[in-house]
Amino acid sequence: MARLCQILLLRSVPRCSLTLTLTLILFCSCPALGKKKLYIGALFPMSGGWPGGQACLPSAQMALDLVNKRTDILPDYELELIHYDSMCDPGEATKLLYDLLYTEPIKIVLMPGCSSVSTLVAEAARMWNLIVLSYGSSSPALSNRQRFPTFFRTHPSATLHNPTRVQLFQKWKWTKIATIQQTTEVFTSTLDDLEERVREAGIEISVRQSFLTDPAVAVKNLKRQDARIIVGLFYETEARKVFCEVYKEKLYGKKYVWFLIGWYADNWFKIKDASINCTVEQMTEAVEGHVTTEIVMLNPETVRGASKLTSQEFLAQLMSKLGGKNPEETGGFQEAPLAYDAVWALALALNKTVGPLKAKGHRLEDFNYNNRDITVEIYRAMNTSSFEGVSGHVVFDAQGSRMAWTLIEQLQGGSYKKIGYYDSTKGNLSWYGNDKWIGSGPPADQTVVIEEFRYLSQKLFVSVSVFAGLGILLGIVCLTFNIYNRNVRYIQNSQPYLNNMTAVGCMMALAAVFPLGIDGLHVHRRQFPVVCQFRLWLLGLGFSIAYGSMFTKIWWVHAVFTKKDEKKDKRKHLEPWKLYATVGVLLCIDILSLIIWQILDPLHITVEKFTREAPKGDLDVLIQPLLEHCSSEKMTTWLGVVYGYKGLLLLLGIFLAYETKSISTEKINDHRAVGMAIYNVAVLCMITAPVTMILSSQQDASFAFASLAIVFSVYITLVVLFVPKMRRLITRGEWQSDAQETMKTGSSTNNNDEEKSRQLERENKELQKIIQEKEERVSELRNQLSERQALRSRRRASTITNQNNSSPALTITHSDPRSLAPPPGYPAPTTDLHSHPFANSSSLYQPDSNISRNNCHPSRLQLLYK
């Protein structure tokens, strides 16, 4: 057109009148004159949920004015904007879309605003072969090419925040996040895209909450599930409701990071809202430190792009066109550069189609709603757009969405501070040199858990070890005393070898206290199983030797002195080897069971975890207490077997001690003391075993209870068994007299036995004297009896002679045959009447030849004492 004006002017000057020349000059000086108009149907929301048209419409008109003045862009065409107020309402937009489509002139492109209106327009536009270019739609749903095949937008998709968020999560090494969203399509789609991206990055969304109008329950759930890194997706009005609840639940501070959308007003949390009951101070406290990701809608660099304006020059002209209105009170002020660049993107794309269409015999002014070829060329030109605009570099992805930089800001001290940018086209995250994070740095995505092993109190361990060491010294003293005085009769009668075993077993049990108190503080984890073995073997064998030796004593006393007389006589003789064999059997049972245990199910270290504890102060850490145990896979079974076996021994020991409490024997003269020791050991063991199992998770209490039970039982045993012996030998001096006598005689005769032997000899002499006296008396009585019998015989003979002389012979009848019976124990006299009555009269009552001082029947002794 410019070239044409130049030719006409040159040719008309010599030939034409002045009037024609002035007409040509006027025509050429007004480029719009004679241009064909291309109409753009636009919907600018001047009111409603997002009144973005208040700033975006003046911005678009500024761009149209510049485009129409340019001679290098669409020189033969003029762009004209036909616009309506959609109020960001899909219902109102439907009516207006109908008017745009069915009212002349034909619109070559549609330019809707907010996402809900753009969704409606873009889905219907393909039926009329219309390209849709939006300046203020961020819904991720609009990136669906199958549903919206002709849709483009200079406002980046809301999902463009997600790559930035993922980059930040990875930078700060967060692997667990939480989300809370308002239930609208734009936020649901954004969250679905975020979930897919974080899954690919190995990040977990642990909590996902949503709400429609009231966020109270959702915020409480975030608090209950310990959410730390929280992404919030909601509009500005709902953001105030959310953070009022955040303040109430104390879900803010150094332990929490909130990610919000960056297109809220800078003072959005200070705006009075009747729907919340929080003060401005409370809201300011709750939102402090949150991070926003915002699409860069104004080029931060001083670059002159396609419009020949820098971003700052654009803002100055826009402010002038707005007539000095407050930008914060003007809807769509932040999106105004996007509307400006949208017009430029459309103009550049239409300009690019002029040549290809002309080659195909088409022109832009030939467009109608049935001409698909022109639509295809416009689509191709839009899809390959790339230029510098006042909002930055303008380029569209395969889904028609704007690819742009993302600004990262943080609210510090009540105002937003820029801390970085993210270029989604290159994946480049850049930071300002003076960027700061409130506090010492970004918090963790969850509570930092610090593992802390619980170790035994060293004071307790040292104190008990001192008592155990003193007990071992006492055992050594007792053992030495017992060995030195083993030849003393009183010590010999207490079975000194069994006493030695008791002392050795007690010292082994006390030695087990030391490995019981050794834990991971003293040895490495690899060496801990060895400590476990020492605990088990020392305590097990020490118990078997000490208790087994005492049990053997009491069992032998019971076996001998509670049987019937005939069995008792057979077992009165004490054979020491049987006692030692009994202890050996008990010890072998323990050794065998421990070997089987360690072969089949060896002890190893296990770690018990306790409830996490929060330290004092606002620290985002939890302490995870840990406790090391000696255990095996079937620990309960093995303990049941061991406790059952030893429990039966303890119960049997108590029974035997009770049964023999009144028995006195010189063979084992300390069995009553042994019984007392068994009582104490049994009671302490039966109490300690279950209590230590209950207190196994309390290392100090468990060690104190177990170790002190061992110490007390050993002290009681040693004192009860050995101190009385020491006291007797010291006070009576028996160790000196017995030793001297043993050295002189060289024999091991028991003084008590000798005294008893002398007493028996004295009693035997006395009995001999008594027997001799009785024999003399018997002899005297026999003589008297013989004389009486002789006298009776003479009297009978004289009587018979007289009767024979005076009358017939009379029959002599013995009225009482017992009168001639001998005394008990003597042979009966001969009753032959034909023998001479005095013949052998001295042999009638001969004493029993078996009667002697060494063989005297009780019945005969009775007669003697009569």
URKA-V918619 format. One record per backbone hydrogen bond with DSSP energy under -1.0 kcal/mol. CO is the residue of the C=O (numbers start at 1). NH is the residue of the N-H. Records with the same first field share a line. If there is no record, write none. Layout:
CO->NH + NH
//
This chain:
1->5
2->6
3->7
4->8
5->9
6->10
7->11
8->12
9->13
12->16
17->21
18->22
19->23
20->24
21->25
22->26
23->27
24->28
25->29
30->33
32->35
36->78
38->80
39->108
40->82
41->111
42->84
44->46
45->53
50->52
51->54
52->55 + 56
53->57
55->59
56->60
57->61
58->62
59->63
60->64
61->65
62->66
63->67
64->68
65->69
74->77
76->36
78->38
80->40
82->42
84->44
86->89
89->93
90->94
91->95
92->96
93->97
94->98
95->99
96->100
97->101
98->102
109->41
110->133
111->43
112->135
114->118
115->119
116->120
117->121
118->122
119->123
120->124
121->125
124->127
125->128 + 130
131->110
132->152
134->154
138->158
139->142
140->143
141->144
144->148
148->151
150->132
152->134
157->160
158->161
161->165
162->166
163->167
164->168
165->169
166->170
167->171
168->172
169->174
175->204
177->206
178->231
179->209
180->233
181->211
182->184
184->188
185->189
186->190
187->191
188->192
189->193
190->194
191->195
192->196
193->197
194->198
195->199
196->200
197->201
198->203
199->202
204->177
207->179
209->181
211->183
215->219
216->220
217->221
218->222
219->223
220->224
221->225
222->227
223->226
228->257
229->178
230->259
231->180
233->182
235->239
236->240
237->241
238->242
239->243
240->244
241->245
242->246
243->247
244->248
245->249
246->251
253->256
257->230
258->291
259->232
260->293
265->268
267->270
273->276
279->283
280->284
281->285
282->286
283->287
287->290
290->411
291->260
292->409
293->262
294->407
301->303
305->308
309->305
310->314
311->315
312->316
313->317
314->318
315->319
316->320
317->321
318->322
319->324
326->329
327->330
330->333
331->55
335->339
336->340
337->341
338->342
339->343
340->344
341->345
342->346
343->347
344->348
345->349
346->350
347->351
348->352
349->353
353->357
354->358
355->359
356->360
357->362
358->361
363->366
364->367
368->371
370->372
372->376
373->377
374->378
375->379
376->380
377->381
378->382
379->383
380->384
382->385
387->394
388->306
389->392
390->299
392->389
394->387
395->403
397->400
400->153
401->397
405->296
406->422
407->294
408->419 + 420
409->292
410->417
411->289
412->415
415->412
417->410
419->432
420->408
421->430
422->406
423->427 + 428
428->423
430->421
432->435
448->622
450->624
452->626
457->461
458->462
459->463
460->464
461->465
462->466
463->467
464->468
465->469
466->470
467->471
468->472
469->473
470->474
471->475
472->476
473->477
474->478
475->479
476->480
477->481
478->482
479->483
480->484
481->485
483->486
485->488
488->492
489->493
491->494
492->495
493->669
495->499
496->500
497->501
498->502
499->503
500->504
501->505
502->506
503->507
504->508
505->509
506->510
507->511
508->512
510->513
512->516
513->517
519->522 + 523
524->527
527->531
528->532
529->533
530->534
531->535
532->536
533->537
534->538
535->539
536->540
537->541
538->542
539->543
540->544
541->545
542->546
543->547
544->548
545->549
546->550
547->551
548->552
549->553
550->554
551->555
552->556
553->557
554->558
555->559
556->560
557->561
558->562
564->568
565->569
567->571
575->578
576->580
577->581
578->582
579->583
580->584
581->585
582->586
583->587
584->588
585->589
586->590
587->591
588->592
589->593
590->594
591->595
592->596
593->597
594->598
595->599
596->600
597->601
604->631
606->629
608->627
613->623
617->619
619->621
620->448
622->450
623->613
624->452
625->610
626->454
627->608
629->606
631->604
632->635
634->638
635->639
636->640
637->641
638->642
639->643
640->644
641->645
642->646
643->647
644->648
645->649
646->650
647->651
648->652
649->653
650->654
651->655
652->656
653->657
654->658
655->659
656->660
660->663
668->671
670->674
671->675
672->676
673->677
674->678
675->679
676->680
677->681
678->682
679->683
680->684
681->685
682->686
683->687
684->688
685->689
687->691
688->692
689->693
690->694
691->695
695->698
698->702
699->703
700->704
701->705
702->706
703->707
704->708
705->709
706->710
707->711
708->712
709->713
710->714
711->715
712->716
713->717
714->718
715->719
716->720
717->721
718->722
719->723
722->726
723->727
724->728
725->729
726->730
727->731
728->732
733->737
734->738
735->739
736->740
737->741
738->742
739->743
740->744
741->745
742->746
750->754
751->755
752->756
753->757
754->758
755->759
756->760
757->761
758->762
759->763
760->764
761->765
762->766
763->767
764->768
765->769
766->770
767->771
768->772
769->773
770->774
771->775
772->776
773->777
774->778
775->779
776->780
777->781
778->782
779->783
780->784
781->785
782->786
783->787
784->788
785->789
786->790
787->791
788->792
789->793
790->794
791->795
792->796
793->797
794->798
795->799
796->800
797->801
798->802
799->803
800->804
801->805
802->806
803->807
816->819
817->820
818->821
823->826
836->839
838->841
840->843
841->844
848->851
855->852
857->861
858->862
859->863
860->864
861->865
//
